[in-house]
Amino acid sequence: MSSALGVPGPIGRPVRAPKTAELIASQLRGQIVRGELKAGDTLPPEITLMEQFGVSRPTLREAFRILETESLIDVRRGSRGGAQRRAGAPASAKASPSSHGTGRAEAAGGR
């Protein structure tokens, strides 16, 4: 592709690498969509998920916020707290990528 002056134009456009929290949210979303996490199921404790994914607590909590925004999970504080698969949320309706307020589509794979 070249311009009217014969100077080559841009070949591609900038690519944004997905954030770690988006990748974790994508994996958990996949489990929900596939029915591996059913309505009312409680996710493992934060410390367990942090070890499984090899991430910090803030990164894991960001992934939880993404899923909360999509109405897929509820996160409660306290001794009976934790992340839980939200009852009544249609899993199949959340199978497509979402923007998470960034204005850009999620670039996570696995779909």
C-alpha positions in Angstrom: 0.0 0.0 0.0 1.5 3.4 -0.9 0.3 7.0 -0.8 -0.1 9.4 -3.7 3.6 10.4 -3.2 4.8 6.8 -3.6 5.8 6.6 0.1 4.7 3.3 1.7 1.7 3.6 4.0 1.2 1.8 7.3 0.8 -1.9 7.0 -0.9 -2.7 10.3 -2.3 -0.9 13.3 -1.3 -1.0 17.0 -2.0 -4.2 18.8 -2.8 -4.2 22.6 -1.6 -7.3 24.5 -4.3 -8.5 26.9 -3.8 -7.8 30.6 -3.2 -10.8 32.9 -6.5 -10.1 34.7 -8.4 -10.3 31.3 -6.8 -13.6 30.6 -7.8 -15.0 34.0 -11.3 -13.6 33.6 -11.5 -15.3 30.2 -10.5 -18.7 31.6 -13.1 -18.4 34.4 -15.7 -17.2 31.9 -15.0 -20.2 29.8 -15.6 -22.5 32.8 -18.9 -20.8 33.4 -20.0 -21.0 29.7 -19.0 -24.7 29.5 -21.1 -25.4 32.7 -18.1 -26.4 34.8 -19.1 -23.7 37.3 -22.8 -23.8 37.9 -25.0 -21.1 39.5 -24.3 -21.0 43.2 -20.9 -22.7 43.0 -18.2 -21.1 45.1 -14.9 -20.5 43.5 -11.8 -21.7 45.4 -10.3 -19.3 47.9 -8.3 -16.3 46.6 -5.0 -17.8 47.9 -5.6 -21.0 45.9 -6.5 -19.2 42.7 -3.5 -16.9 43.2 -1.2 -20.0 43.4 -3.0 -21.7 40.4 -2.7 -18.7 38.1 0.6 -17.5 39.6 -0.6 -13.9 40.1 -0.9 -11.3 42.8 -4.1 -10.6 44.8 -4.8 -7.3 43.0 -4.6 -9.0 39.6 -7.0 -11.7 40.7 -9.4 -9.2 42.2 -9.3 -7.2 38.9 -10.4 -10.4 37.1 -13.2 -10.8 39.6 -14.3 -7.2 39.0 -14.4 -8.0 35.2 -16.7 -11.0 35.9 -18.8 -9.1 38.4 -19.4 -6.3 35.8 -20.6 -9.0 33.4 -23.0 -10.3 36.1 -21.3 -13.8 36.1 -20.1 -13.8 39.7 -20.7 -12.1 43.1 -17.9 -11.4 45.5 -18.7 -11.2 49.2 -16.4 -10.1 52.0 -16.1 -11.6 55.4 -15.7 -15.1 56.9 -18.4 -16.5 54.5 -17.2 -14.4 51.6 -15.5 -15.2 48.4 -16.4 -15.4 44.7 -19.5 -17.3 43.8 -21.1 -18.0 40.4 -24.1 -15.8 40.2 -27.5 -17.5 40.2 -29.8 -16.7 37.3 -27.1 -15.2 35.0 -27.3 -16.7 31.5 -23.9 -18.2 30.8 -24.4 -18.4 27.1 -25.1 -14.7 26.8 -21.6 -13.9 28.0 -19.7 -16.1 25.5 -18.7 -13.2 23.3 -15.9 -10.8 24.1 -16.7 -7.6 26.0 -14.9 -4.3 26.2 -14.6 -4.0 30.1 -14.9 -0.2 29.7 -11.6 0.2 27.8 -13.2 0.8 24.4 -11.3 -2.1 23.0 -12.4 -5.6 22.5 -10.8 -8.2 24.7 -8.0 -10.0 22.9 -8.0 -13.2 24.9 -8.0 -16.4 23.0 -9.8 -19.7 23.8 -13.0 -18.9 22.0 
